[in-house]
C-alpha cells in the first residue's frame, strides 16, 4: 500500500480547504503536514460524531491519546476501541486509521505530531465532558486554543524542522484561532440545531466577527513574515478563504461559491509568490 497516495486520497475526500495546499508541499514536509492534519481530523470526527454520547466521546478520545503516547504498539483501532467495539461500525475511515496517519510522518518529526495530537485529544475529551459550554470570551479562547491554536504551534514546529523557518508563536495561535472562529460563524446555525453553541453568553454575530477579525490580523502577520514558497502558500490558501468567507457572511451568503473559491485560491497563490 502506498500510504502517502492513500493519505492524499482521504485528505481530498475530507477537506477541500487543506487538500490543495498540502498536495503542493514538497516531499517530506508534505508527509509531515498530512500526518498532522489526518491525525487531528481522526480525533475531530470523534468529537463531532452525532451518534456518540459525550461520555463515549471522552473515553474514545482519551484512549486515542494514550494510543498515540504508546505508538506504535497501542495505536491500532483494536486498542483504543477495546470494550467499545461497536463504535467501529459508525466511525469514519479517517478515524479508524489513526495509526496509519501517525506512521505517515517522517520519523525524525513524527513524535512531535503524536504529542500534539494526543494533547488535543485530551483537551477535546475535557470539552466533551463539559458539553462544550462556552460562557465567556475566556472560555472561547480556551476552546479555540484547544482545537486550533495548538495546530498553529505544531505548524510552526514543522516549518522549523523542515528548513529552520522561525515564526511568532503568538501569531501562530492567532492563525489557528482565526480559522476556527470563521468555522464557528459559518456553522453557527447548524451547531444550534444539534444543541451546540460556541458563542459566549450574549454574543451576537458582530462580536464573533470582531473576534475572528482580531485573530485573523495575527494570522496575516504570521503569514506575511514567511518567505515566498510552499510554506507561505500553505498558510495563504486557508487564510484567504477565511477572509473571503467572512466577507460573504457579512453579505448574507451562507458560504462561498465555487467560482469565488477558485478566484480566491488564485489570489492566494499569487500572494504566496511575493
C-alpha positions in Angstrom: 0.0 0.0 0.0 1.3 3.5 -0.9 0.4 5.3 2.3 1.2 8.7 1.0 -1.1 8.3 -2.0 -3.8 6.8 0.2 -3.5 9.7 2.7 -3.9 12.3 -0.1 -7.0 10.5 -1.4 -8.5 10.5 2.1 -7.5 14.1 2.5 -9.2 15.1 -0.7 -12.4 13.4 0.4 -12.4 15.2 3.8 -11.2 18.7 3.2 -11.4 20.9 0.2 -9.7 23.7 2.2 -6.5 21.8 3.0 -6.1 19.3 0.2 -4.8 21.8 -2.3 -2.1 23.4 -0.1 -1.0 20.0 1.4 -0.8 18.4 -2.1 1.5 21.2 -3.2 4.0 20.8 -0.4 7.5 19.3 -1.1 8.3 15.7 -0.2 9.0 15.2 3.4 7.1 18.3 4.5 4.0 17.0 2.7 4.0 13.7 4.7 4.6 15.6 8.0 1.7 18.1 7.4 -0.6 15.4 6.0 0.1 13.2 9.0 -0.7 16.0 11.4 -3.9 17.0 9.6 -5.2 13.5 9.3 -4.4 12.5 12.9 -6.2 15.6 14.1 -9.1 15.0 11.7 -9.3 11.5 13.1 -10.0 12.8 16.6 -12.1 15.7 15.4 -14.5 13.2 13.8 -15.0 11.5 17.2 -15.5 14.8 18.9 -18.2 15.9 16.3 -19.9 12.5 15.8 -23.7 12.9 16.0 -24.4 9.3 17.2 -22.0 9.1 20.2 -22.8 10.4 23.6 -20.4 12.7 25.4 -19.1 10.1 27.9 -18.3 7.7 25.0 -16.6 10.5 23.1 -14.4 11.4 26.1 -13.4 7.8 26.7 -12.5 7.2 23.0 -10.6 10.5 22.8 -8.6 9.7 25.9 -7.9 6.2 24.6 -6.7 7.6 21.3 -4.4 10.0 23.2 -3.0 7.0 25.1 -2.6 5.1 21.9 -0.5 7.9 20.4 1.6 8.2 23.5 2.3 4.4 23.2 2.8 4.4 19.4 3.2 2.1 17.6 2.2 -0.7 20.0 -1.1 0.7 21.3 -2.4 2.9 18.4 -4.3 0.4 16.4 -8.1 0.7 16.4 -8.4 -2.6 18.3 -6.6 -0.9 21.2 -8.4 2.4 21.6 -11.8 0.9 21.0 -11.3 -2.0 23.4 -14.6 -2.6 25.3 -16.4 -0.3 22.8 -16.0 -2.4 19.6 -19.5 -1.4 18.3 -18.3 2.1 17.5 -16.1 0.7 14.8 -19.2 0.3 12.7 -20.1 4.0 12.9 -16.7 5.8 12.9 -15.4 7.1 9.5 -12.3 5.7 7.9 -10.2 8.7 8.7 -10.7 7.9 12.5 -10.3 4.2 12.2 -6.9 4.6 10.5 -5.3 6.8 13.1 -2.3 4.5 13.3 -1.7 4.8 9.6 -1.7 8.6 9.7 0.7 8.6 12.7 3.0 6.3 10.8 3.0 8.6 7.7 5.2 11.3 9.3 9.0 11.3 8.7 10.5 9.5 11.8 12.5 12.5 13.0 9.5 14.7 13.4 6.7 12.1 14.0 6.9 12.2 17.8 6.1 15.9 17.8 2.9 15.2 15.8 1.9 12.3 18.1 2.4 14.5 21.1 0.4 17.4 19.7 -2.5 15.2 18.6 -2.5 13.3 21.9 -2.7 16.6 23.9 -5.5 17.8 21.6 -7.5 14.6 22.1 -7.2 15.0 25.9 -8.4 18.6 25.6 -11.3 17.5 23.4 -12.3 14.9 26.0 -12.5 17.7 28.6 -14.8 19.7 26.4 -17.0 16.7 25.7 -17.4 16.2 29.4 -18.2 19.9 29.8 -20.8 19.6 26.9 -18.9 22.3 25.1 -20.3 25.1 27.3 -18.7 28.4 26.2 -20.0 31.0 28.6 -17.3 33.8 28.3 -14.7 35.0 26.0 -12.1 33.3 28.2 -13.9 30.0 27.5 -13.9 30.8 23.8 -10.1 31.5 24.0 -9.6 28.2 25.7 -11.7 26.2 23.3 -10.2 27.8 20.2 -6.7 27.2 21.5 -7.6 23.5 22.3 -8.8 22.7 18.8 -7.0 25.2 16.6 -4.5 27.5 18.2 -2.4 24.4 19.1 -2.4 23.4 15.5 -0.7 26.7 14.7 2.0 25.9 17.2 2.5 22.5 15.6 2.8 24.0 12.1 5.5 26.4 13.4 7.4 23.5 14.7 7.1 21.7 11.3 8.3 24.7 9.4 11.3 25.0 11.8 12.1 21.3 11.4 11.9 21.4 7.6 14.0 24.4 6.8 14.6 26.3 10.0 11.8 28.8 9.3 11.3 30.8 12.5 7.8 32.2 13.3 6.0 34.1 16.1 4.3 31.6 18.4 1.7 34.2 19.4 0.8 34.8 15.8 0.7 31.1 15.2 -2.0 30.7 17.8 -3.9 33.6 16.2 -3.6 31.8 12.8 -5.4 28.7 14.3 -7.9 30.7 16.3 -8.8 32.9 13.4 -9.6 30.0 11.1 -11.6 28.3 13.9 -13.6 31.4 14.6 -14.6 31.6 11.0 -15.8 28.0 11.2 -17.8 28.8 14.3 -19.5 31.7 12.4 -20.1 29.6 9.3 -21.6 26.7 11.2 -23.5 28.6 13.9 -27.0 27.7 12.7 -26.1 24.1 12.1 -24.4 23.9 15.6 -27.5 25.3 17.2 -29.7 22.7 15.6 -27.6 20.0 17.2 -27.7 21.7 20.5 -24.2 23.2 20.5 -23.4 26.9 20.8 -19.8 28.2 20.8 -20.8 31.9 21.2 -20.1 33.3 24.7 -23.3 34.2 26.5 -25.0 37.2 25.0 -22.7 37.4 22.0 -24.0 38.5 18.6 -22.7 37.6 15.1 -21.0 41.0 15.1 -19.0 40.2 18.2 -17.9 36.9 16.8 -16.9 38.6 13.6 -14.8 41.0 15.6 -13.1 38.1 17.4 -12.4 36.4 14.1 -11.0 39.6 12.5 -8.8 40.3 15.5 -7.3 36.8 15.3 -7.0 36.8 11.5 -5.0 40.0 11.8 -2.4 37.9 13.8 -2.7 35.2 11.1 -2.0 37.8 8.4 1.1 39.0 10.2 2.2 35.3 10.7 1.8 34.6 7.0 3.3 37.8 5.7 6.5 37.2 7.6 7.1 33.8 5.8 9.4 33.7 2.9 7.9 33.1 -0.6 7.4 29.4 -1.3 5.5 26.3 -0.2 5.1 27.1 3.4 3.7 30.6 2.7 1.5 29.1 0.0 0.1 26.6 2.5 -0.8 29.3 5.0 -2.1 31.8 2.5 -4.7 29.4 1.0 -6.9 28.8 4.0 -6.3 32.3 5.3 -7.6 34.0 2.1 -10.6 31.6 2.1 -11.3 32.5 5.7 -11.3 36.2 4.9 -13.5 35.6 1.9 -15.9 33.5 3.9 -16.2 36.3 6.5 -16.9 38.8 3.7 -19.5 36.5 2.2 -21.2 36.0 5.6 -21.5 39.8 6.1 -23.2 40.0 2.7 -25.7 37.3 3.8 -24.2 34.4 1.8 -24.1 31.1 3.7 -20.9 30.0 2.0 -18.5 30.9 -0.8 -19.5 29.8 -4.3 -17.2 27.5 -6.3 -16.3 30.5 -8.6 -15.4 32.6 -5.6 -13.2 29.8 -4.2 -11.3 29.4 -7.4 -10.7 33.1 -7.7 -9.5 33.3 -4.0 -7.2 30.3 -4.5 -5.6 32.1 -7.5 -5.2 35.2 -5.4 -3.6 33.2 -2.6 -1.1 31.5 -4.9 -0.1 34.8 -6.4 0.3 36.4 -2.9 2.5 33.4 -1.8 4.9 34.0 -4.6 5.7 37.6 -3.3 
